[in-house]
């Protein structure tokens, strides 16, 4: 009987990982292997570098303001009553306002025209709402619905891409149509749109944890996109393109591992913290194996991807492949152990580790890019990521040993 129960539990976990990974692979395949290469061919190196920077800022806002609230709701699922759920929408509106401010300032600096700017802001807001709305499927462990939503999203991307290839100039329609089509599915299949906007006594509790998740997401994702944000003003948009293309496979492989982390956190939220601690050592072993495996696979596949998708930039990008693949592979290792750390540790103390990582990463990469250009940036990022990986493992063991529990 116990064996049958365990089989069903692990079977459900594996099925959820497969569904969530497929949804992510589908979205990434459409955007990274079809849309962006076609936009690149129509835009040129300099303009494409600008587009990559804008996409990075949009993705950054989506994770910080959308996924952080999603994670907050998953973790507090058993604590917050039905009458208190409107607090989340109150925070969501506040997060959308923050996002609009950040995107607007960024677009002004990058010098986008008014039509592009309005459409980009609209796309960003819809992206954040969709990212947050997936909380319902994570709480109920209905990851198949995330896959269905992303199928709608991908269909919309292809429709938008077709429109872009006709009108040529307004590249953002390729992404915007995806969000519009996905919203059709969410309107019928998600409770977000029927929940009220309220502020109750539980608001401060929810907001406090969301702030901690936002800090963690900010640090992690400012680092993920710091290459584009930093390199654009320091050594030009063309170098943003070169760095992005050199990591076209490994960085997208790292993105595929994000759904794995989300599934693990969703399942870990359903069990006691004591049980979650037992799995930490296993997560470290799996993360090490994954890091080495992805690095080896990336070194073989990345040159093929570059030749097919970005042939005109092959000579420049191939010089950075080893460095960028190593950066992404270490990030994958970190993404596997992170859900266990979040579940068993004190979030405030974990954010201190993240802030230290951000400081080290910024110092090393800024020095590297100013002194040695793109290769200097990569070496600085590798050293910083290794230090962070070791710190996370040590912090995880420290949290388990001293029984640190999230406030």
Secondary structure, 3 states (H helix, E strand, C coil): CHHHHHHHHHHHHHHHHHHHHHHHHHHHHHHHHHHHHHHHHHHCHHHHHHHHHHHHHHHHHHHHHHHHHHHHHHHCCCCCCHHHCHHHHHHHHHHHHHHHHHHHHHHHHHCCCHHHHHHHHHHHHHHHHHHHHCHHHHHCCCHHHHHHHHHHHHHHHHHHHHHHHHHCCCCCHHHHHHHHHHHHHHHHHCHHHHCCCCCCCCHHHHHHHHHHHHHHHHHHHHHHCHHHHHHHHHHCHHHHHHHHHHCCCHHHHHHHHHHHHHHHHHHHCCCCHHHHHHCHHHHHHHHHHHHHHHHHHHHHHHHHHHHHHCHHHHHHHHHHHHHHHHHHHHHHHHHHHHHHHHHHCCHHHHHHHHHHHHHHHHHHHHHHHHHHHHHHHHHHHHHHHHHHHHHHHHHHHHHHHCCCCCC
